[in-house]
Amino acid sequence: MLTGLIRRVQRPVRESAAHDTEAPVKIAETIADAVGNTPLLRLNAIPKLYGVRATILVKMGYMNPGGSYKDRIGLQLIKDAEEAGLLKPGGTVIECTSGNTGMGLALAAVSRGYKCIFVMPDKMSREKIDALRAVGAEVIVTPTAVEKDDPRSYYSVAARLNQEIENSWHSNQYENQSNPKAHYLTTGPEIWRDTDGKITAFCNGMGTGGCLSGVGRYLKEQNPEVKIVGVDPIGSMYFDKLTKDVDIKPETYLVEGIGEDFYPSTMDLSIIDECYQIDDKTCFTMARKLARLEGVFSGGSTGAAVWGAIQFAKKHDLGPDDIIVTMACDHGLRYLSKVYSEQWLRENGMLESEYDLAASELISHKGVGPRDVLTVTPETSAAAALRLLKDHDVSQIPVMTNGESKPEHVGSINEGQLVEAFAKQKDLSTVHVKEIMGPPFPVVSGDTSLEVVASRLTRENPAVLVEQHDGTLGIITKYDLIAHIAR
């Protein structure tokens, strides 16, 4: 375990060159003044679902005015370019972007009178393209599946436009050190401040590297034992480079905002302590779970970041005193036509099936708490058991005894057994449950897939007990599974 190994070192939070990390201003003079100081949100349902005891906090980056944590770098990039004399009045800002950095740049540019031209790969959502045009930017869409140096790539097109357009500036988030600087000056100090310096690890997806590198450098300066964890989509180059020191040929993936087909200078790989690889479907499925179970309405890169935090917590058996901070990178409204469109997910083979839920999730969807499981003891009368079934409109319940440390599941009773007992002996008050009960229901863990649960539901076993990770008990019946599949 990492608990106890993390040396807690509290240092004063330095003030940002671009934002004040101490307290937000009461009145923002421009939209750029509203960037930063986003809250940390504790995840509750998701860690419990996956048996994670550690505290997982999400830095709510999509609460910035442009809807993503890239607002921070947009402001820093422009500010530093102005100070260096690279961006002059009436100039044009050019960037190759997946959409979020473009919006951050656009909002900062609006208050300063700059024009914007953004070049985007064609895999990006329609919502992102329309949003950039809504704030006055020109958007050029280029092919996704081409090499970085191909003249059609969004990198090459942005560089060419910068050469052709007078008084223009290419912000180039992949090589511009103002990118990690923004997170070093703002995001990192805010996380350190808001966790009282008790953070165990920071986890995020691997894209330009600005956030991981900037936050990571700041946190490790405060406490060298804070772990920095990256999450990389299959097809990107980072995972194989970090884990095998191999340069793979990149492949196309669907999740937006993370992964790269080259190594940007803004990514400091030396600061990454661990890296996990994730597939597109897992990114999207986790994002949808976050929306359903936590109310965190975000994109696939957030799903990746939270999934990575879960893997890290489970690998190191972290406890409640350990704090993992991750990012809600951008808002789910940017992905209504993709991550939150069942048609798009189905067409791309990314839609979770009826069986993709875990047992604990189905119990959560039922709206029945794990402590609401009805039970009887072997000494309960058959008449009392029948009344319990009738009063609660259920067909079967487990039979439990008081064990030494916890209740012991010794059998089950259902309406068929009670009817059969009534046919043999009219007075059910004289019959004990132990005389007519059947075998115990099968027991599974909370993260068991519904496919496995379904295989346990047979003619002899009309229900399955679910042992939650917090030690409580849930139940799934045939009716519950049928209702879920037919929804």
Secondary structure in CASP SS format (residue, H / E / C, confidence):
PFRMAT SS
TARGET T0000
AUTHOR 0000-0000-0000
METHOD secondary structure of the structure
MODEL  1
M C 1.00
L C 1.00
T C 1.00
G C 1.00
L C 1.00
I C 1.00
R C 1.00
R C 1.00
V C 1.00
Q C 1.00
R C 1.00
P C 1.00
V C 1.00
R C 1.00
E C 1.00
S C 1.00
A C 1.00
A C 1.00
H C 1.00
D C 1.00
T C 1.00
E C 1.00
A C 1.00
P C 1.00
V C 1.00
K C 1.00
I C 1.00
A C 1.00
E C 1.00
T C 1.00
I H 1.00
A H 1.00
D H 1.00
A H 1.00
V C 1.00
G C 1.00
N C 1.00
T C 1.00
P C 1.00
L E 1.00
L E 1.00
R E 1.00
L C 1.00
N C 1.00
A H 1.00
I H 1.00
P H 1.00
K H 1.00
L H 1.00
Y C 1.00
G C 1.00
V C 1.00
R C 1.00
A C 1.00
T E 1.00
I E 1.00
L E 1.00
V E 1.00
K E 1.00
M C 1.00
G H 1.00
Y H 1.00
M H 1.00
N C 1.00
P C 1.00
G C 1.00
G C 1.00
S E 1.00
Y C 1.00
K C 1.00
D H 1.00
R H 1.00
I H 1.00
G H 1.00
L H 1.00
Q H 1.00
L H 1.00
I H 1.00
K H 1.00
D H 1.00
A H 1.00
E H 1.00
E H 1.00
A C 1.00
G C 1.00
L C 1.00
L C 1.00
K C 1.00
P C 1.00
G C 1.00
G C 1.00
T E 1.00
V E 1.00
I E 1.00
E E 1.00
C E 1.00
T C 1.00
S C 1.00
G C 1.00
N H 1.00
T H 1.00
G H 1.00
M H 1.00
G H 1.00
L H 1.00
A H 1.00
L H 1.00
A H 1.00
A H 1.00
V H 1.00
S C 1.00
R C 1.00
G C 1.00
Y C 1.00
K E 1.00
C E 1.00
I E 1.00
F E 1.00
V E 1.00
M E 1.00
P E 1.00
D C 1.00
K C 1.00
M C 1.00
S C 1.00
R H 1.00
E H 1.00
K H 1.00
I H 1.00
D H 1.00
A H 1.00
L H 1.00
R H 1.00
A H 1.00
V C 1.00
G C 1.00
A C 1.00
E E 1.00
V E 1.00
I E 1.00
V E 1.00
T E 1.00
P C 1.00
T C 1.00
A C 1.00
V C 1.00
E C 1.00
K C 1.00
D C 1.00
D C 1.00
P C 1.00
R C 1.00
S C 1.00
Y H 1.00
Y H 1.00
S H 1.00
V H 1.00
A H 1.00
A H 1.00
R H 1.00
L H 1.00
N H 1.00
Q H 1.00
E H 1.00
I C 1.00
E C 1.00
N C 1.00
S E 1.00
W E 1.00
H E 1.00
S C 1.00
N C 1.00
Q C 1.00
Y C 1.00
E C 1.00
N C 1.00
Q C 1.00
S H 1.00
N H 1.00
P H 1.00
K H 1.00
A H 1.00
H H 1.00
Y H 1.00
L H 1.00
T H 1.00
T H 1.00
G H 1.00
P H 1.00
E H 1.00
I H 1.00
W H 1.00
R H 1.00
D H 1.00
T C 1.00
D C 1.00
G C 1.00
K C 1.00
I C 1.00
T C 1.00
A E 1.00
F E 1.00
C E 1.00
N E 1.00
G E 1.00
M C 1.00
G C 1.00
T C 1.00
G C 1.00
G H 1.00
C H 1.00
L H 1.00
S H 1.00
G H 1.00
V H 1.00
G H 1.00
R H 1.00
Y H 1.00
L H 1.00
K H 1.00
E H 1.00
Q H 1.00
N C 1.00
P C 1.00
E C 1.00
V C 1.00
K E 1.00
I E 1.00
V E 1.00
G E 1.00
V E 1.00
D E 1.00
P E 1.00
I C 1.00
G C 1.00
S C 1.00
M C 1.00
Y H 1.00
F H 1.00
D H 1.00
K H 1.00
L H 1.00
T H 1.00
K H 1.00
D C 1.00
V C 1.00
D C 1.00
I C 1.00
K C 1.00
P C 1.00
E C 1.00
T C 1.00
Y C 1.00
L C 1.00
V C 1.00
E C 1.00
G C 1.00
I C 1.00
G C 1.00
E C 1.00
D C 1.00
F C 1.00
Y C 1.00
P C 1.00
S C 1.00
T C 1.00
M C 1.00
D C 1.00
L H 1.00
S H 1.00
I H 1.00
I C 1.00
D C 1.00
E E 1.00
C E 1.00
Y E 1.00
Q E 1.00
I E 1.00
D C 1.00
D H 1.00
K H 1.00
T H 1.00
C H 1.00
F H 1.00
T H 1.00
M H 1.00
A H 1.00
R H 1.00
K H 1.00
L H 1.00
A H 1.00
R H 1.00
L H 1.00
E H 1.00
G C 1.00
V C 1.00
F C 1.00
S E 1.00
G C 1.00
G H 1.00
S H 1.00
T H 1.00
G H 1.00
A H 1.00
A H 1.00
V H 1.00
W H 1.00
G H 1.00
A H 1.00
I H 1.00
Q H 1.00
F H 1.00
A H 1.00
K H 1.00
K H 1.00
H C 1.00
D C 1.00
L C 1.00
G C 1.00
P C 1.00
D C 1.00
D C 1.00
I E 1.00
I E 1.00
V E 1.00
T E 1.00
M E 1.00
A C 1.00
C C 1.00
D E 1.00
H E 1.00
G H 1.00
L H 1.00
R H 1.00
Y H 1.00
L C 1.00
S C 1.00
K C 1.00
V C 1.00
Y C 1.00
S C 1.00
E H 1.00
Q H 1.00
W H 1.00
L H 1.00
R H 1.00
E H 1.00
N C 1.00
G C 1.00
M C 1.00
L C 1.00
E C 1.00
S C 1.00
E C 1.00
Y C 1.00
D C 1.00
L C 1.00
A E 1.00
A H 1.00
S H 1.00
E H 1.00
L H 1.00
I H 1.00
S H 1.00
H H 1.00
K H 1.00
G C 1.00
V C 1.00
G C 1.00
P H 1.00
R H 1.00
D H 1.00
V C 1.00
L C 1.00
T C 1.00
V E 1.00
T C 1.00
P C 1.00
E C 1.00
T C 1.00
S E 1.00
A H 1.00
A H 1.00
A H 1.00
A H 1.00
L H 1.00
R H 1.00
L H 1.00
L H 1.00
K H 1.00
D H 1.00
H H 1.00
D C 1.00
V C 1.00
S C 1.00
Q E 1.00
I E 1.00
P E 1.00
V E 1.00
M E 1.00
T E 1.00
N C 1.00
G C 1.00
E C 1.00
S C 1.00
K C 1.00
P C 1.00
E E 1.00
H E 1.00
V E 1.00
G E 1.00
S E 1.00
I E 1.00
N E 1.00
E H 1.00
G H 1.00
Q H 1.00
L H 1.00
V H 1.00
E H 1.00
A H 1.00
F H 1.00
A H 1.00
K H 1.00
Q C 1.00
K C 1.00
D C 1.00
L H 1.00
S H 1.00
T H 1.00
V C 1.00
H E 1.00
V H 1.00
K H 1.00
E H 1.00
I H 1.00
M C 1.00
G E 1.00
P C 1.00
P C 1.00
F C 1.00
P C 1.00
V E 1.00
V E 1.00
S E 1.00
G C 1.00
D C 1.00
T C 1.00
S E 1.00
L H 1.00
E H 1.00
V H 1.00
V H 1.00
A H 1.00
S H 1.00
R H 1.00
L C 1.00
T C 1.00
R C 1.00
E C 1.00
N C 1.00
P C 1.00
A E 1.00
V E 1.00
L E 1.00
V E 1.00
E E 1.00
Q C 1.00
H C 1.00
D C 1.00
G C 1.00
T C 1.00
L E 1.00
G E 1.00
I E 1.00
I E 1.00
T E 1.00
K H 1.00
Y H 1.00
D H 1.00
L H 1.00
I H 1.00
A H 1.00
H H 1.00
I H 1.00
A C 1.00
R C 1.00
END
